[in-house]
Amino acid sequence: MTDLIDTIARSLARAAVIPYLGPDMLSLCSDLQVPGTPLALAEYMTAKVSVPHKIRKRLTQAAQFIENFKHRKSVVHLMNQAFASTPAPSSLHLALAASGAGLWVDTWYDDTFASALAQTRPSDDWVQVQGLSQSEHFGQWTGAYTADGTPLAALSGEPGRVLYKPIGSHGPAGNYLVSDSDFVEVLTEIDIQTPIPAAVQAWRIGRHFLFLGCRFDDQLTRCFARQIMKRSGDRHWAVLPNPPTRMEARFLQEQNITRIDMPLAQFAESLLMSQSSMLPTD
């Protein structure tokens, strides 16, 4: 396993790996003040607004109910409240941000990784691209922002390093894909890659994905990962300490993803040690 982690560290250093981050990355943060799972977010929202009991623990359905019977603004307001705090980035967040990677995919709504980039890179070194809800931005699939949150009218053909938030993010503008209708709109187009920015499509070619804090135990997460990975390299890795479900195992095999069977915190420690060993000595 040490050799594998050393391989990943070297690949990160030469920009051959794309970190793909899920909600459980927040488990590494010491001051977690935001929902760290879809279930926790559903419970947060339904504690504020009454929804039918049978969907109280189902995030996309609960958000859709609130959108239908309250207003889309109510959903956005709840999401902004839920993710108003920014957890301090963990050592792994900071190490990934400072690595040689040119693209990071972050599939949760918190601002933690953007904070890690702000702490480790010049402000002109990266941009953020977020998925947009069609109910608020019809016909526009993504929004782009500079490191300080200034909207970009368009993303250049070579934007530099990119933080890609496919389901949106709290900062800088409160863009969220969270309700059933949000995802239906994207899923109708994602097979032909329309919602995925050209810069992301270009950068992924031939590169490998490293999945951290992710599970693939529902169809939505598998679909997004599959389409974002399209035309990438021929091998990938996922830190999955829990035994995969039948569908997860099938997905890992289908996408040639090697499962790294260790807790995320242990992997983080090992990767950081490997990166340290690669630093030049006086």
Accessible surface in RSA format (square Angstrom, percent):
REM  Atomic radii and reference values for relative SASA: ProtOr
REM  Chains: A
REM  Algorithm: Lee & Richards
REM  Probe-radius: 1.40
REM  Slices: 20
REM RES _ NUM      All-atoms   Total-Side   Main-Chain    Non-polar    All polar
REM                ABS   REL    ABS   REL    ABS   REL    ABS   REL    ABS   REL
RES MET A   1   110.81  57.4  63.91  42.3  46.90 111.7  66.96  56.9  43.85  58.1
RES THR A   2    99.19  70.5  94.53  95.8   4.66  11.1  59.75  80.3  39.44  59.6
RES ASP A   3   114.52  80.2 111.74 111.2   2.78   6.6  36.90  86.8  77.62  77.4
RES LEU A   4    43.30  24.1  37.69  27.0   5.61  14.1  41.72  29.3   1.58   4.2
RES ILE A   5     4.93   2.8   4.93   3.7   0.00   0.0   4.93   3.5   0.00   0.0
RES ASP A   6    37.92  26.6  37.78  37.6   0.13   0.3   7.25  17.1  30.67  30.6
RES THR A   7    33.15  23.6  32.64  33.1   0.51   1.2  16.45  22.1  16.70  25.2
RES ILE A   8     0.00   0.0   0.00   0.0   0.00   0.0   0.00   0.0   0.00   0.0
RES ALA A   9     0.71   0.7   0.00   0.0   0.71   1.6   0.00   0.0   0.71   1.9
RES ARG A  10   117.18  49.2 114.34  58.3   2.84   6.8  44.76  61.2  72.43  43.9
RES SER A  11     0.46   0.4   0.46   0.6   0.00   0.0   0.00   0.0   0.46   0.6
RES LEU A  12     0.22   0.1   0.22   0.2   0.00   0.0   0.22   0.2   0.00   0.0
RES ALA A  13    58.11  53.4  32.09  49.5  26.02  59.2  37.23  52.4  20.88  55.3
RES ARG A  14   153.12  64.3 124.89  63.7  28.23  67.2  67.73  92.6  85.39  51.7
RES ALA A  15    20.15  18.5  19.43  30.0   0.72   1.6  19.46  27.4   0.69   1.8
RES ALA A  16    19.48  17.9  17.13  26.4   2.34   5.3  19.48  27.4   0.00   0.0
RES VAL A  17     0.30   0.2   0.00   0.0   0.30   0.7   0.00   0.0   0.30   0.8
RES ILE A  18     0.00   0.0   0.00   0.0   0.00   0.0   0.00   0.0   0.00   0.0
RES PRO A  19     0.00   0.0   0.00   0.0   0.00   0.0   0.00   0.0   0.00   0.0
RES TYR A  20     7.13   3.3   7.13   4.1   0.00   0.0   4.52   3.4   2.61   3.2
RES LEU A  21     2.21   1.2   2.21   1.6   0.00   0.0   2.21   1.5   0.00   0.0
RES GLY A  22     2.77   3.4   0.00   N/A   2.77   3.4   0.24   0.7   2.53   5.7
RES PRO A  23    26.12  19.0  25.29  23.0   0.83   3.0  25.65  21.2   0.46   2.9
RES ASP A  24    69.37  48.6  67.35  67.0   2.02   4.8  21.30  50.1  48.08  47.9
RES MET A  25     5.29   2.7   5.29   3.5   0.00   0.0   5.29   4.5   0.00   0.0
RES LEU A  26     3.87   2.2   3.44   2.5   0.42   1.1   3.44   2.4   0.42   1.1
RES SER A  27    69.26  58.5  34.00  45.4  35.27  81.2  37.13  79.1  32.14  45.0
RES LEU A  28    38.17  21.3  13.52   9.7  24.65  62.0  18.43  12.9  19.74  53.1
RES CYS A  29    12.55   9.5   0.00   0.0  12.55  29.5   0.70   1.8  11.85  12.8
RES SER A  30   116.27  98.3  71.30  95.2  44.97 103.6  56.49 120.3  59.78  83.8
RES ASP A  31    52.71  36.9  44.15  43.9   8.57  20.3  33.33  78.4  19.38  19.3
RES LEU A  32    81.17  45.2  51.49  36.8  29.68  74.6  51.49  36.2  29.68  79.9
RES GLN A  33   124.96  69.9  92.24  67.4  32.72  77.9  37.35  79.5  87.61  66.4
RES VAL A  34     9.55   6.3   0.02   0.0   9.53  23.0   3.30   2.9   6.26  17.0
RES PRO A  35    14.81  10.8   8.00   7.3   6.81  24.8  13.95  11.5   0.87   5.4
RES GLY A  36    12.54  15.5   0.00   N/A  12.54  15.5   6.73  18.5   5.81  13.0
RES THR A  37    65.04  46.3  65.04  65.9   0.00   0.0  59.49  79.9   5.55   8.4
RES PRO A  38    66.94  48.8  66.58  60.7   0.36   1.3  66.87  55.2   0.07   0.4
RES LEU A  39    83.96  46.8  80.05  57.3   3.91   9.8  81.80  57.5   2.15   5.8
RES ALA A  40    35.77  32.9  30.15  46.5   5.62  12.8  31.95  45.0   3.82  10.1
RES LEU A  41     0.00   0.0   0.00   0.0   0.00   0.0   0.00   0.0   0.00   0.0
RES ALA A  42     0.00   0.0   0.00   0.0   0.00   0.0   0.00   0.0   0.00   0.0
RES GLU A  43    72.37  41.6  66.78  50.5   5.59  13.3  27.86  53.9  44.51  36.3
RES TYR A  44    62.47  29.2  54.59  31.1   7.88  20.5  53.50  40.2   8.97  11.1
RES MET A  45     0.00   0.0   0.00   0.0   0.00   0.0   0.00   0.0   0.00   0.0
RES THR A  46    14.37  10.2   2.86   2.9  11.51  27.4   0.38   0.5  13.99  21.1
RES ALA A  47    86.93  79.9  44.53  68.7  42.40  96.4  54.73  77.1  32.20  85.3
RES LYS A  48   115.66  56.4  80.74  49.5  34.92  83.1  36.74  33.1  78.92  84.1
RES VAL A  49    23.28  15.3  17.96  16.3   5.32  12.8  23.00  20.0   0.28   0.8
RES SER A  50   102.93  87.0  83.35 111.2  19.58  45.1  47.25 100.6  55.68  78.0
RES VAL A  51    15.86  10.4   0.00   0.0  15.86  38.2   3.61   3.1  12.25  33.2
RES PRO A  52    53.31  38.9  41.01  37.4  12.30  44.7  52.66  43.5   0.65   4.0
RES HIS A  53   146.94  80.3 132.00  91.8  14.94  38.2  95.00  97.9  51.94  60.4
RES LYS A  54   159.15  77.6 141.58  86.9  17.57  41.8  92.39  83.2  66.76  71.1
RES ILE A  55    16.07   9.1  16.07  12.0   0.00   0.0  16.07  11.6   0.00   0.0
RES ARG A  56   107.64  45.2 107.59  54.8   0.05   0.1  15.89  21.7  91.75  55.6
RES LYS A  57   134.99  65.9 119.65  73.4  15.34  36.5  90.82  81.7  44.17  47.0
RES ARG A  58   128.54  54.0 123.30  62.9   5.23  12.5  32.70  44.7  95.84  58.1
RES LEU A  59    18.83  10.5  12.81   9.2   6.02  15.1  12.81   9.0   6.02  16.2
RES THR A  60    33.33  23.7  32.48  32.9   0.85   2.0  16.10  21.6  17.23  26.0
RES GLN A  61    64.73  36.2  61.99  45.3   2.75   6.5  12.97  27.6  51.76  39.3
RES ALA A  62     0.00   0.0   0.00   0.0   0.00   0.0   0.00   0.0   0.00   0.0
RES ALA A  63     0.00   0.0   0.00   0.0   0.00   0.0   0.00   0.0   0.00   0.0
RES GLN A  64    30.10  16.8  30.10  22.0   0.00   0.0  19.85  42.2  10.25   7.8
RES PHE A  65    51.75  25.9  48.48  30.0   3.27   8.5  51.33  31.1   0.42   1.2
RES ILE A  66     0.14   0.1   0.00   0.0   0.14   0.3   0.14   0.1   0.00   0.0
RES GLU A  67    28.00  16.1  19.29  14.6   8.70  20.7   6.89  13.3  21.10  17.2
RES ASN A  68    94.95  65.5  59.82  57.8  35.13  84.6  17.89  43.1  77.06  74.5
RES PHE A  69   142.21  71.1 112.42  69.6  29.78  77.5 116.87  70.9  25.34  72.5
RES LYS A  70   128.79  62.8  98.97  60.7  29.82  71.0  46.86  42.2  81.92  87.3
RES HIS A  71    97.62  53.4  94.56  65.7   3.05   7.8  66.90  69.0  30.71  35.7
RES ARG A  72    23.16   9.7  20.30  10.3   2.86   6.8  20.30  27.7   2.86   1.7
RES LYS A  73   158.12  77.1 153.00  93.9   5.11  12.2  96.70  87.0  61.42  65.4
RES SER A  74    33.38  28.2  27.65  36.9   5.74  13.2  12.52  26.7  20.86  29.2
RES VAL A  75     0.01   0.0   0.01   0.0   0.00   0.0   0.01   0.0   0.00   0.0
RES VAL A  76    24.60  16.2  24.60  22.3   0.00   0.0  24.60  21.4   0.00   0.0
RES HIS A  77   104.88  57.3 102.14  71.0   2.74   7.0  70.09  72.2  34.78  40.5
RES LEU A  78     8.66   4.8   8.66   6.2   0.00   0.0   8.66   6.1   0.00   0.0
RES MET A  79     0.00   0.0   0.00   0.0   0.00   0.0   0.00   0.0   0.00   0.0
RES ASN A  80    51.27  35.4  49.27  47.6   2.00   4.8  17.52  42.2  33.76  32.6
RES GLN A  81    79.78  44.6  61.86  45.2  17.92  42.7  22.82  48.6  56.96  43.2
RES ALA A  82     5.59   5.1   0.00   0.0   5.59  12.7   1.65   2.3   3.93  10.4
RES PHE A  83     0.03   0.0   0.00   0.0   0.03   0.1   0.00   0.0   0.03   0.1
RES ALA A  84    65.37  60.1  43.21  66.7  22.15  50.4  43.73  61.6  21.64  57.3
RES SER A  85    43.62  36.9  35.40  47.2   8.22  18.9  15.27  32.5  28.35  39.7
RES THR A  86    62.20  44.2  36.30  36.8  25.90  61.7  21.82  29.3  40.38  61.0
RES PRO A  87     1.80   1.3   0.00   0.0   1.80   6.5   1.70   1.4   0.10   0.6
RES ALA A  88    51.05  46.9  44.12  68.1   6.94  15.8  49.15  69.2   1.90   5.0
RES PRO A  89    18.57  13.5   5.30   4.8  13.27  48.2   5.30   4.4  13.27  82.4
RES SER A  90    13.74  11.6   5.46   7.3   8.28  19.1  13.74  29.3   0.00   0.0
RES SER A  91    70.65  59.7  61.13  81.6   9.52  21.9  21.30  45.3  49.35  69.1
RES LEU A  92     1.04   0.6   0.00   0.0   1.04   2.6   0.00   0.0   1.04   2.8
RES HIS A  93     4.45   2.4   4.45   3.1   0.00   0.0   0.17   0.2   4.27   5.0
RES LEU A  94    54.30  30.2  53.51  38.3   0.80   2.0  53.78  37.8   0.52   1.4
RES ALA A  95    17.22  15.8   6.38   9.8  10.84  24.7  14.97  21.1   2.26   6.0
RES LEU A  96     0.00   0.0   0.00   0.0   0.00   0.0   0.00   0.0   0.00   0.0
RES ALA A  97     0.00   0.0   0.00   0.0   0.00   0.0   0.00   0.0   0.00   0.0
RES ALA A  98    60.67  55.8  34.84  53.8  25.83  58.7  36.73  51.7  23.94  63.4
RES SER A  99    12.96  11.0   1.01   1.3  11.96  27.5  12.32  26.2   0.64   0.9
RES GLY A 100    20.16  24.9   0.00   N/A  20.16  24.9  13.57  37.2   6.59  14.8
RES ALA A 101     0.00   0.0   0.00   0.0   0.00   0.0   0.00   0.0   0.00   0.0
RES GLY A 102     5.65   7.0   0.00   N/A   5.65   7.0   3.49   9.6   2.17   4.8
RES LEU A 103     1.59   0.9   1.51   1.1   0.09   0.2   1.51   1.1   0.09   0.2
RES TRP A 104     0.00   0.0   0.00   0.0   0.00   0.0   0.00   0.0   0.00   0.0
RES VAL A 105     0.00   0.0   0.00   0.0   0.00   0.0   0.00   0.0   0.00   0.0
RES ASP A 106     6.88   4.8   6.88   6.8   0.00   0.0   0.02   0.1   6.85   6.8
RES THR A 107    22.47  16.0  18.78  19.0   3.69   8.8  12.94  17.4   9.53  14.4
RES TRP A 108     7.81   3.1   7.81   3.8   0.00   0.0   7.81   4.2   0.00   0.0
RES TYR A 109     2.63   1.2   2.63   1.5   0.00   0.0   0.00   0.0   2.63   3.2
RES ASP A 110     6.65   4.7   6.61   6.6   0.04   0.1   0.02   0.1   6.62   6.6
RES ASP A 111    21.00  14.7  20.30  20.2   0.70   1.6  11.77  27.7   9.22   9.2
RES THR A 112     0.23   0.2   0.23   0.2   0.00   0.0   0.23   0.3   0.00   0.0
RES PHE A 113     1.55   0.8   1.18   0.7   0.37   1.0   1.18   0.7   0.37   1.1
RES ALA A 114    19.45  17.9  16.94  26.1   2.51   5.7  17.29  24.3   2.16   5.7
RES SER A 115    29.31  24.8  22.14  29.6   7.17  16.5  13.68  29.1  15.62  21.9
RES ALA A 116     0.00   0.0   0.00   0.0   0.00   0.0   0.00   0.0   0.00   0.0
RES LEU A 117     0.00   0.0   0.00   0.0   0.00   0.0   0.00   0.0   0.00   0.0
RES ALA A 118    67.36  61.9  41.06  63.4  26.29  59.8  44.61  62.8  22.75  60.3
RES GLN A 119   112.14  62.7  72.82  53.2  39.32  93.6  38.98  83.0  73.16  55.5
RES THR A 120    51.55  36.7  17.64  17.9  33.91  80.8  26.05  35.0  25.50  38.6
RES ARG A 121    35.36  14.8  23.44  12.0  11.92  28.4   3.72   5.1  31.64  19.2
RES PRO A 122    87.91  64.1  74.34  67.8  13.57  49.3  87.03  71.9   0.88   5.4
RES SER A 123    80.99  68.4  66.55  88.8  14.43  33.2  34.99  74.5  45.99  64.4
RES ASP A 124   133.43  93.5  94.42  94.0  39.01  92.2  47.81 112.5  85.62  85.4
RES ASP A 125    34.18  23.9  26.62  26.5   7.56  17.9   8.91  21.0  25.28  25.2
RES TRP A 126     7.17   2.9   3.61   1.7   3.56   8.4   3.92   2.1   3.25   5.3
RES VAL A 127    18.69  12.3  18.69  16.9   0.00   0.0  18.69  16.2   0.00   0.0
RES GLN A 128    10.80   6.0  10.80   7.9   0.00   0.0   0.00   0.0  10.80   8.2
RES VAL A 129     1.50   1.0   1.50   1.4   0.00   0.0   1.50   1.3   0.00   0.0
RES GLN A 130     0.00   0.0   0.00   0.0   0.00   0.0   0.00   0.0   0.00   0.0
RES GLY A 131     4.76   5.9   0.00   N/A   4.76   5.9   4.76  13.1   0.00   0.0
RES LEU A 132     3.66   2.0   2.98   2.1   0.67   1.7   2.98   2.1   0.67   1.8
RES SER A 133     1.22   1.0   0.30   0.4   0.92   2.1   0.30   0.6   0.92   1.3
RES GLN A 134    11.63   6.5   6.38   4.7   5.24  12.5   3.28   7.0   8.34   6.3
RES SER A 135    70.83  59.9  23.46  31.3  47.36 109.1  36.17  77.0  34.66  48.6
RES GLU A 136    75.30  43.2  41.99  31.8  33.31  79.3  21.60  41.8  53.69  43.8
RES HIS A 137    62.64  34.2  55.17  38.3   7.47  19.1  45.30  46.7  17.34  20.2
RES PHE A 138   180.37  90.2 151.19  93.6  29.18  75.9 151.19  91.7  29.18  83.5
RES GLY A 139    55.23  68.1   0.00   N/A  55.23  68.1  28.20  77.4  27.03  60.5
RES GLN A 140    92.92  52.0  89.70  65.6   3.22   7.7  30.87  65.7  62.05  47.1
RES TRP A 141    49.91  20.0  43.39  21.0   6.52  15.3  32.90  17.5  17.01  27.6
RES THR A 142    35.43  25.2  26.05  26.4   9.37  22.3   1.59   2.1  33.83  51.1
RES GLY A 143     6.97   8.6   0.00   N/A   6.97   8.6   6.97  19.1   0.00   0.0
RES ALA A 144    11.99  11.0   6.57  10.1   5.43  12.3   6.57   9.2   5.43  14.4
RES TYR A 145    19.14   8.9  19.14  10.9   0.00   0.0   5.57   4.2  13.57  16.7
RES THR A 146    38.99  27.7  37.06  37.6   1.93   4.6  36.83  49.5   2.16   3.3
RES ALA A 147    26.57  24.4   4.07   6.3  22.50  51.2   4.38   6.2  22.19  58.8
RES ASP A 148   116.41  81.5  75.41  75.1  41.00  97.0  45.35 106.7  71.06  70.9
RES GLY A 149    18.77  23.1   0.00   N/A  18.77  23.1   8.91  24.5   9.86  22.1
RES THR A 150    71.58  50.9  67.34  68.3   4.24  10.1  51.30  68.9  20.28  30.7
RES PRO A 151    98.73  72.0  84.28  76.8  14.45  52.5  84.31  69.6  14.42  89.6
RES LEU A 152    58.38  32.5  44.27  31.7  14.11  35.5  45.42  31.9  12.96  34.9
RES ALA A 153   120.67 110.9  68.09 105.1  52.57 119.6  81.07 114.2  39.59 104.9
RES ALA A 154    81.14  74.6  57.97  89.5  23.17  52.7  65.96  92.9  15.18  40.2
RES LEU A 155    49.76  27.7  22.28  15.9  27.48  69.1  22.45  15.8  27.32  73.5
RES SER A 156    69.58  58.8  51.55  68.8  18.03  41.5  55.92 119.1  13.65  19.1
RES GLY A 157    75.93  93.6   0.00   N/A  75.93  93.6  43.56 119.5  32.37  72.5
RES GLU A 158   164.75  94.6 139.04 105.2  25.72  61.2  56.17 108.7 108.58  88.6
RES PRO A 159    28.33  20.6   9.06   8.3  19.28  70.1  15.04  12.4  13.29  82.6
RES GLY A 160    54.06  66.7   0.00   N/A  54.06  66.7  40.12 110.1  13.94  31.2
RES ARG A 161    67.40  28.3  66.27  33.8   1.13   2.7   9.14  12.5  58.26  35.3
RES VAL A 162     6.47   4.3   6.47   5.9   0.00   0.0   6.47   5.6   0.00   0.0
RES LEU A 163     0.17   0.1   0.17   0.1   0.00   0.0   0.17   0.1   0.00   0.0
RES TYR A 164     6.37   3.0   6.37   3.6   0.00   0.0   0.00   0.0   6.37   7.9
RES LYS A 165     2.87   1.4   2.87   1.8   0.00   0.0   1.05   0.9   1.82   1.9
RES PRO A 166     4.01   2.9   0.91   0.8   3.10  11.3   0.91   0.7   3.10  19.3
RES ILE A 167    18.74  10.7  18.74  14.0   0.00   0.0  18.74  13.5   0.00   0.0
RES GLY A 168     0.00   0.0   0.00   N/A   0.00   0.0   0.00   0.0   0.00   0.0
RES SER A 169     0.56   0.5   0.56   0.7   0.00   0.0   0.00   0.0   0.56   0.8
RES HIS A 170    44.90  24.5  40.96  28.5   3.93  10.1  28.70  29.6  16.19  18.8
RES GLY A 171    14.63  18.0   0.00   N/A  14.63  18.0  14.07  38.6   0.56   1.3
RES PRO A 172    62.65  45.7  22.04  20.1  40.61 147.6  30.49  25.2  32.16 199.9
RES ALA A 173    57.58  52.9  25.56  39.4  32.03  72.9  35.92  50.6  21.67  57.4
RES GLY A 174     8.37  10.3   0.00   N/A   8.37  10.3   2.73   7.5   5.64  12.6
RES ASN A 175     8.38   5.8   6.44   6.2   1.94   4.7   2.34   5.6   6.04   5.8
RES TYR A 176     0.25   0.1   0.04   0.0   0.21   0.5   0.04   0.0   0.21   0.3
RES LEU A 177     2.76   1.5   2.76   2.0   0.00   0.0   2.76   1.9   0.00   0.0
RES VAL A 178     0.07   0.0   0.00   0.0   0.07   0.2   0.07   0.1   0.00   0.0
RES SER A 179     0.00   0.0   0.00   0.0   0.00   0.0   0.00   0.0   0.00   0.0
RES ASP A 180    51.41  36.0  49.04  48.8   2.37   5.6  19.55  46.0  31.86  31.8
RES SER A 181    41.03  34.7  36.40  48.6   4.62  10.6  39.24  83.5   1.79   2.5
RES ASP A 182     2.38   1.7   0.88   0.9   1.49   3.5   1.05   2.5   1.33   1.3
RES PHE A 183    13.25   6.6  13.25   8.2   0.00   0.0  13.25   8.0   0.00   0.0
RES VAL A 184    87.61  57.6  86.24  78.1   1.37   3.3  87.58  76.1   0.03   0.1
RES GLU A 185    73.94  42.5  73.56  55.7   0.38   0.9   8.05  15.6  65.90  53.8
RES VAL A 186     5.23   3.4   5.23   4.7   0.00   0.0   5.23   4.5   0.00   0.0
RES LEU A 187    62.91  35.0  48.65  34.8  14.25  35.8  48.96  34.4  13.94  37.5
RES THR A 188    94.41  67.1  60.84  61.7  33.56  80.0  63.08  84.7  31.33  47.4
RES GLU A 189    52.67  30.2  52.53  39.7   0.14   0.3   4.02   7.8  48.65  39.7
RES ILE A 190     2.84   1.6   2.84   2.1   0.00   0.0   2.84   2.0   0.00   0.0
RES ASP A 191    93.56  65.5  83.60  83.2   9.95  23.5  27.32  64.3  66.24  66.1
RES ILE A 192   128.36  73.0 104.01  77.5  24.35  58.7 110.04  79.2  18.33  49.7
RES GLN A 193    11.29   6.3   9.99   7.3   1.30   3.1  10.26  21.8   1.03   0.8
RES THR A 194    63.52  45.2  39.30  39.8  24.23  57.7  39.41  52.9  24.12  36.5
RES PRO A 195    10.36   7.5   7.59   6.9   2.76  10.0   8.05   6.6   2.31  14.4
RES ILE A 196     4.64   2.6   1.11   0.8   3.53   8.5   1.23   0.9   3.42   9.3
RES PRO A 197    14.42  10.5   4.29   3.9  10.12  36.8  14.37  11.9   0.05   0.3
RES ALA A 198    81.62  75.0  69.20 106.8  12.42  28.3  70.94  99.9  10.68  28.3
RES ALA A 199    15.80  14.5   4.21   6.5  11.59  26.4   8.89  12.5   6.91  18.3
RES VAL A 200     0.58   0.4   0.10   0.1   0.48   1.2   0.56   0.5   0.02   0.1
RES GLN A 201    51.33  28.7  49.40  36.1   1.93   4.6  10.95  23.3  40.39  30.6
RES ALA A 202    64.37  59.2  50.86  78.5  13.51  30.7  54.00  76.0  10.37  27.5
RES TRP A 203    74.74  30.0  71.79  34.7   2.95   6.9  74.30  39.6   0.44   0.7
RES ARG A 204     1.85   0.8   1.85   0.9   0.00   0.0   0.00   0.0   1.85   1.1
RES ILE A 205   108.49  61.7  97.66  72.8  10.83  26.1  97.66  70.3  10.83  29.4
RES GLY A 206    49.57  61.1   0.00   N/A  49.57  61.1  29.91  82.1  19.66  44.0
RES ARG A 207    58.85  24.7  58.48  29.8   0.38   0.9   8.99  12.3  49.86  30.2
RES HIS A 208    25.00  13.7  25.00  17.4   0.00   0.0   8.32   8.6  16.67  19.4
RES PHE A 209     0.00   0.0   0.00   0.0   0.00   0.0   0.00   0.0   0.00   0.0
RES LEU A 210     0.00   0.0   0.00   0.0   0.00   0.0   0.00   0.0   0.00   0.0
RES PHE A 211     1.21   0.6   0.68   0.4   0.53   1.4   0.69   0.4   0.51   1.5
RES LEU A 212     0.00   0.0   0.00   0.0   0.00   0.0   0.00   0.0   0.00   0.0
RES GLY A 213     8.90  11.0   0.00   N/A   8.90  11.0   5.46  15.0   3.45   7.7
RES CYS A 214    10.99   8.3   5.66   6.3   5.33  12.5   5.65  14.3   5.34   5.8
RES ARG A 215    79.31  33.3  70.88  36.1   8.43  20.1  43.80  59.9  35.51  21.5
RES PHE A 216     1.96   1.0   1.96   1.2   0.00   0.0   1.96   1.2   0.00   0.0
RES ASP A 217    71.82  50.3  45.26  45.1  26.56  62.8   7.37  17.3  64.45  64.3
RES ASP A 218    62.68  43.9  57.60  57.3   5.08  12.0  40.06  94.3  22.62  22.6
RES GLN A 219   140.46  78.5 135.60  99.1   4.86  11.6  37.79  80.4 102.67  77.9
RES LEU A 220    46.52  25.9  42.29  30.3   4.23  10.6  44.24  31.1   2.28   6.1
RES THR A 221    53.20  37.8  48.19  48.9   5.01  11.9  52.04  69.9   1.16   1.8
RES ARG A 222    24.72  10.4  24.72  12.6   0.00   0.0   2.00   2.7  22.72  13.8
RES CYS A 223    23.27  17.6  23.24  25.9   0.04   0.1   5.41  13.7  17.86  19.3
RES PHE A 224    12.85   6.4  12.85   8.0   0.00   0.0  12.85   7.8   0.00   0.0
RES ALA A 225     0.06   0.1   0.06   0.1   0.00   0.0   0.06   0.1   0.00   0.0
RES ARG A 226    75.02  31.5  72.93  37.2   2.09   5.0  32.33  44.2  42.68  25.9
RES GLN A 227    12.58   7.0  12.58   9.2   0.00   0.0   0.00   0.0  12.58   9.5
RES ILE A 228     0.50   0.3   0.50   0.4   0.00   0.0   0.50   0.4   0.00   0.0
RES MET A 229     4.72   2.4   2.36   1.6   2.36   5.6   2.39   2.0   2.33   3.1
RES LYS A 230    63.11  30.8  54.85  33.7   8.25  19.6  42.58  38.3  20.52  21.9
RES ARG A 231   152.75  64.1 125.40  63.9  27.35  65.1  65.03  88.9  87.72  53.2
RES SER A 232    22.84  19.3   2.39   3.2  20.45  47.1   0.00   0.0  22.84  32.0
RES GLY A 233    16.64  20.5   0.00   N/A  16.64  20.5   7.79  21.4   8.85  19.8
RES ASP A 234   110.44  77.4  97.99  97.5  12.45  29.4  50.44 118.7  60.00  59.8
RES ARG A 235   100.24  42.1 100.24  51.1   0.00   0.0  34.00  46.5  66.24  40.1
RES HIS A 236     4.55   2.5   4.49   3.1   0.07   0.2   0.07   0.1   4.48   5.2
RES TRP A 237     4.55   1.8   4.55   2.2   0.00   0.0   0.00   0.0   4.55   7.4
RES ALA A 238     0.59   0.5   0.59   0.9   0.00   0.0   0.59   0.8   0.00   0.0
RES VAL A 239     4.69   3.1   0.21   0.2   4.48  10.8   0.21   0.2   4.48  12.2
RES LEU A 240     2.13   1.2   2.12   1.5   0.01   0.0   2.13   1.5   0.00   0.0
RES PRO A 241    54.92  40.0  39.08  35.6  15.84  57.6  39.19  32.4  15.73  97.8
RES ASN A 242    79.48  54.8  78.78  76.1   0.70   1.7  10.80  26.0  68.68  66.4
RES PRO A 243   106.71  77.8  97.40  88.8   9.31  33.8  97.40  80.4   9.31  57.9
RES PRO A 244    39.45  28.8  20.45  18.6  18.99  69.0  20.92  17.3  18.53 115.1
RES THR A 245    60.42  43.0  51.29  52.0   9.14  21.8  59.24  79.6   1.18   1.8
RES ARG A 246   171.55  72.0 153.98  78.5  17.56  41.8  85.03 116.2  86.52  52.4
RES MET A 247    63.98  33.1  62.89  41.6   1.09   2.6  58.40  49.7   5.58   7.4
RES GLU A 248     0.06   0.0   0.06   0.0   0.00   0.0   0.00   0.0   0.06   0.0
RES ALA A 249    45.06  41.4  38.69  59.7   6.37  14.5  40.48  57.0   4.58  12.1
RES ARG A 250   131.07  55.0 126.24  64.4   4.83  11.5  47.95  65.5  83.13  50.4
RES PHE A 251     1.92   1.0   0.79   0.5   1.13   2.9   1.72   1.0   0.20   0.6
RES LEU A 252    11.74   6.5  11.28   8.1   0.46   1.2  11.36   8.0   0.39   1.0
RES GLN A 253   154.20  86.2 131.00  95.7  23.20  55.2  48.70 103.7 105.50  80.0
RES GLU A 254    92.54  53.1  54.49  41.2  38.05  90.6  44.95  86.9  47.59  38.9
RES GLN A 255    34.68  19.4  27.16  19.8   7.52  17.9   3.82   8.1  30.86  23.4
RES ASN A 256    84.15  58.0  80.13  77.4   4.02   9.7  23.97  57.7  60.17  58.2
RES ILE A 257    11.12   6.3   0.00   0.0  11.12  26.8   0.76   0.5  10.36  28.1
RES THR A 258    65.17  46.4  58.66  59.5   6.51  15.5  37.91  50.9  27.26  41.2
RES ARG A 259    72.44  30.4  52.91  27.0  19.53  46.5  20.62  28.2  51.82  31.4
RES ILE A 260     0.01   0.0   0.00   0.0   0.01   0.0   0.01   0.0   0.00   0.0
RES ASP A 261    86.64  60.7  68.04  67.7  18.60  44.0  18.86  44.4  67.78  67.6
RES MET A 262    16.60   8.6  14.42   9.5   2.18   5.2  16.60  14.1   0.00   0.0
RES PRO A 263    71.76  52.3  71.29  65.0   0.47   1.7  71.76  59.2   0.00   0.0
RES LEU A 264    11.85   6.6   8.42   6.0   3.43   8.6   8.42   5.9   3.43   9.2
RES ALA A 265    61.72  56.7  53.28  82.2   8.43  19.2  54.07  76.1   7.65  20.3
RES GLN A 266    89.71  50.2  85.38  62.4   4.33  10.3  27.90  59.4  61.82  46.9
RES PHE A 267     0.00   0.0   0.00   0.0   0.00   0.0   0.00   0.0   0.00   0.0
RES ALA A 268     9.25   8.5   9.25  14.3   0.00   0.0   9.25  13.0   0.00   0.0
RES GLU A 269   109.94  63.1 105.74  80.0   4.20  10.0  34.77  67.3  75.17  61.4
RES SER A 270    33.20  28.1  28.10  37.5   5.09  11.7  11.06  23.6  22.14  31.0
RES LEU A 271     0.00   0.0   0.00   0.0   0.00   0.0   0.00   0.0   0.00   0.0
RES LEU A 272    50.12  27.9  48.74  34.9   1.38   3.5  49.05  34.4   1.07   2.9
RES MET A 273   129.63  67.1 119.91  79.4   9.72  23.1 105.55  89.7  24.08  31.9
RES SER A 274     9.03   7.6   3.65   4.9   5.38  12.4   7.41  15.8   1.62   2.3
RES GLN A 275    36.26  20.3  33.64  24.6   2.62   6.2  22.24  47.3  14.02  10.6
RES SER A 276    68.48  57.9  56.40  75.3  12.08  27.8  28.84  61.4  39.64  55.5
RES SER A 277    90.29  76.3  51.06  68.1  39.23  90.4  50.66 107.9  39.64  55.5
RES MET A 278    79.28  41.1  47.14  31.2  32.14  76.5  54.79  46.6  24.50  32.5
RES LEU A 279   120.45  67.1 113.54  81.2   6.91  17.4 114.03  80.1   6.42  17.3
RES PRO A 280   126.70  92.3  96.33  87.8  30.37 110.4 107.84  89.0  18.86 117.2
RES THR A 281   128.90  91.7  98.07  99.4  30.83  73.5  73.14  98.2  55.76  84.3
RES ASP A 282   196.75 137.8 123.42 122.8  73.34 173.4  73.50 173.0 123.26 122.9
END  Absolute sums over single chains surface
CHAIN  1 A    12726.9      10003.2       2723.7       7107.4       5619.5
END  Absolute sums over all chains
TOTAL         12726.9      10003.2       2723.7       7107.4       5619.5
